[in-house]
């Protein structure tokens, strides 16, 4: 089974976060604000006239979002978080 994002929803895979010295921070420390890579994005949100407003994000973008408001989805061995595009606080530049 494969899931495909619809409307303005994003599927995001968490990216490990580490300190400058290389210590990987556990999720319990970073759960409130999470950095993740978009693995799938819906086409956008419908306007009041029915036109689709495209999302400002694309697959592969690194973003900062609220981890405690994301829905966790597991399909097979893959675990992703699902959020609405409005829950993204920033795009992370690498």
Buried (B, 14 or more C-beta within 10 A) or exposed (E): EEEEBEEBBBBBEBEEBEEEEEEEEEEEEBEEEBBBBBBBBBEBBEEEEEEEEEBEBEEEBBBBBBBEEBEEEEEEEEEBBBBBBEBBEEEEEE
